[in-house]
Structure formats: C-alpha cells, structure tokens
Amino acid sequence: MNAMRLSRRRFAAVAALAALAPVHRVVPARAAPAHVSVALDWYPNANHAGLFLGQARGYFAAADLDPELYTPADPSTVLQTVGAGRDDFGISYQTDVLLARAQNVPVVSVAALVQQPLMGIMSLKTAGIERPADLRGKTVAYPGIPSQEAFLTTMLEADGVTMADIALVNVGFDLVPAVVSGRAAAAMGAFWTHEPIVAEREGYPVNMMRVEDWGVPRYYELVIVASERRVADEPEEIRAFLGAMQRGYDAAAADQPAALDALAAASPDLDREVEEEGLRLVAPTWTEGGVPVGHQDPTRWADYAAWMVERELIPADLDVAAAYRADVLPETAPPATPGP
C-alpha cells in the first residue's frame, strides 16, 4: 500500500550509481515536441495532479514538450535513472536528494512541489496520544528507514522523551494495519495527506503529530529532480518544463475535479475518494506562503541539511548549495487557461 515510501529510502541501490556512466543525448532540431521522461515516485496520485492536468490541457505541448509520465517498476531507482541521464526528470524527496548527494549521485532538485513536510506520527484517537511524551512505554511502528528514526528521535527529545522510553518495531510499509490492529500504539512515517484518510475510511479516526511541530526543521517533502549535466547543458528546456508544470499545478488547485479526472484517466484503479481528500489537503501546500509553485529557499535547504548533519545522516562537508537550483524556475507562471 505504501510503495511511495520505497522511492525515499533504498540507498543501497543508490550507492551503485557512482559506477554508472551518464548518458549524453544529442538533441536534433525538431519539428515535433521534445519527448521528456518523468519518473514518478509512486502511482499517479494527488501529489502529481498538476503534471497530469498540465499534460491533459496541453500546457507542456505549448512549451514544445511531450512528457512521458510513468511509474517505474521499482520507484526506488528514480534518483539513479535521473542521475545517469536515463530519465529527464523525476519526483523524489529533499531528504533523499541530500542522502544521494552524499553518495556522489549527480542529481539536483530543480523545483519543490510541496512547501512543507507531510510526515508525522499517526495514532488512533481512542489511544489518547496527543504529544510525543504520550508515547512513553508504548510500541511505535515504522518502515525501518534510518532517516525516520532520526525524525522520531527528534520529536521525542523535543518533549523530554528518548528512544529508550519506547519500543520500536519495523513493520515495513504496513503502517495503517499496524495501528488499527493494535500491534503498535502509533506509527512513524504516515503522511497526513494519505494514511489518515485511508484509516478513517476504514472506520478508525486518528490523531497526527507532524514532524515540524516537534523539532524537525521544515523541509520540502516532494521535489522535482534533474541530472547535473542536464541542468548545466539544457537550462532553457528545464525552465520550459517547469513553467508548464507551474501552470498545471495552478490549474489543479483551481479546478480539483478536473485534476482528479486527469489522474483517473492515467490510473483507472485510482481510489477517487481517497485522492479527492488528499488533493484538497495537499493543494494549499504547493504555494504556501504566497510563493510560486516550485519555489525553493536557500535557508530552508541549509537549515534542514544542518539538522541532517546533527543527526549523522549526511557529512558536515556536503556541498548543500549544489543539491538544488532555484534559478531555473520561472518566478511566475503564465496564467492557466480554462480547460475543456
């Protein structure tokens, strides 16, 4: 159910990228829009709404681009394939970009899709867990991801508790089943735009404690990545892609039913009710603070990287400024024209 988490974390595979030679493409003069591959982090869902609506409404075609939006057979390879030039763009996570850069993976974040964290600790309302200190003496489930242990440690310490005060159990990606079955009192790693919706539709109202409310610096949950080579050699095509992307996300926020239609057309098995609620929740995060879709702030990157250094997730000498490029994003996107 939580295959999206796969794309965030399997860095044993990412470490192998250093041995892969980049693929250098020759781009001929063209009469047709340029094909660009976009590797998604999961099946089409609310987080991708602007891409699919932008494609459906012709915003990418107007930018002379023909994007192939697809979910890889193994979404954990997105950073590998983008870094090696096998995909033009990919959807990943700020945490993973920094982890990958620490292993010499040549990927760069060119836009932030979500301006805030989506992750937190989920528990049943009946458990009465309102703050991290309420987890003392309880079992907490998590997907076995080291960075999420760092999130949990930080949240506990912010409320005077330590990891020694809880029992941690690795349940893989079965976070909702672990909580509703009583196997764990709470689950670290839930997205408040997804897992609580699923749990409550099954009849289990939940509480969420968000990571940024308990000591974790605010970060960009989802980002669009490209390779270092592509950013250096083809900035105008990247800027054209991002401009069309901005139009798509602005349109998706303004016309959510149309965005859901575009998602459903791409993914017939989509649970429309879950994604409808997820889209309602996530859409305001695309432009939180009045920024354009895709905006990236140097302070946000620096502060989050400093926290990752403190938690020994990345080395202190990592060149954080090289992990993102804010200058390839159009500051304002052309207004979205009404679609059919």
Beta strands, then each sheet from edge to edge (+ up, - down):
strand 1: 34-39
strand 2: 65-70
strand 3: 89-92
strand 4: 107-112
strand 5: 119-124
strand 6: 139-142
strand 7: 167-170
strand 8: 186-191
strand 9: 206-210
strand 10: 223-227
sheet 1: 2+ 1+ 3+ 10- 4+
sheet 2: 7+ 6+ 8+ 5- 9+
end
